Amino acid sequence: MFEAVEELIGEHADLEKRLADPAVHADQREAMRLNKRYAELTPIVGTYRSWKQTGEDIETARELAQLDADFADEVKELEARREELTDRLRLLLVPRDPSDDKDVILEVKAGEGGEESALFAGDLLRMYLRYAERVGWKTEIIDANESDLGGYKDVQVAVKAKSNAEPGQGVWARLKYEGGVHRVQRVPATESQGRIHTSAAGVLVTPEAEEVEVEISQNDLRIDVYRSSGPGGQSVNTTDSAVRITHLPTGIVVSCQNEKSQLQNKEQALRILRSRLLAAAQEEAEREASDARRSQVRTVDRSERIRTYNFPENRISDHRVGFKAYNLDQVLDGELDPVIQACVDADAAAKLAAAQ
């Protein structure tokens, strides 16, 4: 492990010299690439130097403890500190998800449960929008298909991080754990007998792709236009502005009808398609490399759930990591960090175990 760190320290020093050269900044794309890599290595270098210094401090404290017993407690504190730094360094050296810096397109889709499922999909959307607001992310609803009672049959929203986000702390680094089936247990607004029902909604999270990352040939696309449908808007059911794009090689279908013009809907649909194709390419690459990343559930079946939202008990449970809390009302109001952090910590622990 420490041989690898020495190599990274050398790379870090070399990057520092290159970034100090004004000529490098003439090429903005290259300068951004170097700056990003430098920022990635800086925590590793800083942690390693602290680890090394702590080792020297331990030796000094041990020598002093032979002369003065009061230094024995300091030795124990320094040893505990070095153990923490060792774990942190191991985690920093684990290859991270290359998409962790990316923004995402998040999709919520109603599943089993009819109108109640659509209402729950609306609750999930509001939860993510409020969470994004809390952490300072920007959101943009790309397309939405509302239900009759004000829920959502399906909705796509782009989530973007602040421009000064730290390396590896993009939107994908947090929201990638949200993909899957979310189950709700409550008395629906449509229930007259007061009985608790169980329904589900699906969440799909994909890293947003830049045009340069995914090349799409026009020959691979079938583009259909049709009249938009849904509540409100003068253009609804009057013009063929809605667009459906089928990517023939993969069979992926994307539709968009939120915008007023056919061109705008086509651009938004292509945006979603690029992200799905990027995610599919990454998953295929990982399968070939035997990298067992947690996959997202594509079908909205109540039995295949990652999380349950129990309204009568005000309880939220994440079944993947055993997380449970009784503050469902706060979570739905956007206090999602503890739930996500439980997944982040479990993922980190699994990576550490695999690396040892």
N, C-alpha and C positions, 0 to 999 in steps of 0.2 A: 504493500500500500504506500509506504513512504518513499519508495523509489519512484513511483508514479507522481508523487507530490513534487519531488525535486525536478522532474521534467517539466511539470506545470509551472513551477516557479521560474524556470528558465524561459518558458514561453511568455509568461507574464512580464518579465523584465524586457524581453525583446519587443513585445507589443508597446510597452511604455516608451521605448526609444522611437519606434516607428510613429506613434501618435504625436510625439513631440516634433516631428518633421513636418513643416508646413506644406511640403509638396504632396504629402499623403492626402491632405484635405482637399486637394484639387478634384479628386474623385470622391464625391459625396457618398456614393454607394459603398465603395471600399472602406471609407472612413467609418461609416456606420457599422459595417461588418466587424472591423477591428475593435471599435468601441464596445460593441456587444460582447465580443469574446473576452475583452479585457474586464468588463464588468462581471462576467461569469466566473472568471478566475480569481478575482479580488477576494471574495469571501474564503475561498480555499486557502489562498496564500496567507491571509490574515489569521485564520484559524490555526494553520500549521505553525506559524510563528509564535502564537500564544501557547500552543501545545509544547513547543520546544522550550520556550522561556519558562513554562511551568515546571518542566522536567529539571531545569537548572536550579530553579527555586527550591524544589524538593530536596535536591542534594545538599544545598546550602543549609536548609532548615534541619536536615538530619544531622549534619555536622554540629550545628548549634545546639541541637537537642541533647547531644552527648555532654555538653557543658552546662546546659540549663534545661531542666525538664519541662519548663513552660512552653518550649518550642515544639513539644510532641503533638499538641493539639493543632498547631499550624501545619505540621506535616500531614496530618489526617485531612485537613481542609484542602490542602494543595493536591493531595492524591485524588480526592473526590472530584476536584475541579479538572484534573487531567483526564480522569475517566470520562467526564462529560465532554471534554474537547475531543477525545478519541472517538466517541460515538458520533459527534457532530461532523468530524472529519470524514469518517467512514460514509456517512449519509451524503455529504457533499460530493464524494468521489463516485457514488453510484450514478451510472449514466441516467440522465433525466429525460423525460418526455420532450422531444424536440418541438412539440406543439405548445408547450406550457406558456410561451410568450404570446400566443395568438388570441385574437378576439374570437367570438363564437356566434353561430346561429343556433338558437334554441327553439325547438318546436314542441308544442304541447298539443296532444291529440286525444279527444274523447274516445272512450272505449266502451266496455260493457256498462250498461246502466242507463242508457238513453239520455233524457234531459238532465238527470242528476249527474251523470258523468260529465256532460258539457258544462254544467255549473261548477263542478269540481275542477275541471280544466281551467275555468276562469279564475278560480281561487289560486291555483298553482301559478298562473300567469301573473296575478297581482303580487303573489309572494316573491317571485323572481324580480319583478319590477321594483318592488320596495327594497329588496336586498341590494339590488344594483344601485339604487339611490343612496342607501346607507354607506356603501363602500366607495361611492364616487364614480361609478361606471355610467356610461351613456347607453341609452336603449333606443331602438327604432323598430316599431312594428312594421314588418315587411308585408305580411299578408295575413288576413284573418277571415274566418268563416264563422259568423256568429250563429248561435242557436236561437230559437223563438223566445226563450225565457231569459236571454241576456248572458248565457254562457258562451262557450266556444266549442264548435265541432273540431276545429283545428286552427292553430295560430302560429306564425313564425315571427321571431323577434331577433334582431341583431343586437349583441351586447358588446360594447367596446370599453377597454380599460383606459385609464388616464395615460397621456403620452409619456409621462415620467415614471411609469411602472418599473419596479426593479426586475432584473433578469429572472425568468422562471416564475414570475408572479402575475402573469396575464390572466385573462378571464378563464381560459381553458384549464389552467392549473387548479382552479376551484370548482368550476361548474361541470367538469368532465365526469364527476361522480354522481351527477343528477340524472344521467341517462338510464332509463328503465321504466318499469311499471310502478306507478304510485297508487296505492289502494286507500280508499276512504270508507270509514264506517260512521254513519250518522243517520238521523231522521231527515229524509229529503224534504225540500219545500213542496214537492208534488205528492207527499204521503199524507193522507188524511187520517190514518189510524194511529199515527205516532210510532210506527214500527221502525227499527233500525235497519237500514239497507247497506249493502256492500257494493261498491262500484269501483271503477278504475279509470285512470287516464295514463297515457304514455308520454314520456319525455324523451326527446332525441336531441343530443347536443353534438354539434360538429364544429371543428375549428374552421374559421372563415378563411377561405383560400384567396390568394391574390391571383390575378389573371396569369401572371408569369409562372405560377406553380402548376396550373392545370390547363393544358391545351385542349380545346374542344373544337373538333372539326364540324363545320356546318353540315357535312354529308352524314354525320352520325346523329343528326337531330331530326325529329319530326315535330313540327310546330303547328298546333291547332289553335284557332281562335274561336271564342264563343261569347255569348252575352253573359255579363256578370250577374250574380244573383245575391240576394241577401237584403237585410233591412237598410233603408235610407239611401240618399244619393240620387241626384237627377239622372246620372248616367246608368243607373242600374236597369237592366233589361231593355235598354234603348240602343246601345251600340255594342259591336263585337270587340270589346276592349280586353276581355279576359284572355289569358294565354295559358296553354298547356304545352309543356315541352317534354318529349320522350327521348331519352338517350338510348338509342337503339342497341349499342353493344352491351349495355348493362341492364337495360329494362327499367332504369330509374325514371320515374315520372314526377314532374314538378309543375304545379299550377299556381298562378297568381292573378288576382282580380282587384286588389286594393286600390291601385292607381287609376287615374281617369283615362290615361292613354294606353293604347296597345303597346307602344314602344317602351314606356316606363314599366309596364307589367312584364314585358319580355326581359328587360334588364334585371329586374328583381328576381325573376325565375331563374335566369342564368347564374345569378349570384348564389342562390340556394343550391343549384345543381353543381357548381364548382366546389362548394364546401362538401357536398355529399360524395362527389367523386374523389376528392382529396382524402376524406375519411376512409373510403373504400380501399383506395390505393395503400394507405398507411396500414390498415388492418391486414391486407394481403401480404404486405412486406413483413409485417410482424409474424404472421403465421408461418411464412417461409423461414424466418429466423428463429422459430420456436419461442418467441417472446410472448409469454402468457399475460397479456393485458386483459383487464376486465372488460368483457363485451357488453354492449347495451342491448336490452331486450327490444326486439323490433315489433313484437305482437302485443296487443293490449289485452292480456288475459289476466284475470284476477289472481290466478294461482301462481303466476310468475312475477311476484312483486318484489321490489327492493325496499319499499318503505310503506308503512301503514300510518294513516292519520285517523285516530280514534277520537271523535268529537265528544261522546258522552263522558269519557275519562280524561279529556283534554290531554291525550297522550300521543306522542310521536315515537315511532320505533323504526330504526334502520336495521333490517334483517341481515345485512351483509357483515356488519361489524358489532352487532349486539347493542347498539346505542339505544337508549330509552330516556325520555324526559317527559315531564308533565306540564309543559308550557306551550302546547300546540297553538294557542291563540297568539302568543308572541312570535312563534316561528312563522305563522301565516302572515304576520305583520312585517316580515322581513328579517327577523333575528335568526338567520339561518346558519351563522358562522359556527356555533358549537356542533351542529349536525354534520356540516361539511368537514370540520376539523377532525372529527372522529374518523372519517374516511381517509383523510390525508395522513393521519397518524398510523392507521392500520396499514395503509399502502407503504409508508416509509419503513415500518417495522418488517413488512414482508420483503422489501428490497434489501434491507440490512441483513436479514436472515439468509437470503439467497446469496449475498455477496461474501458471506463468511465461510 
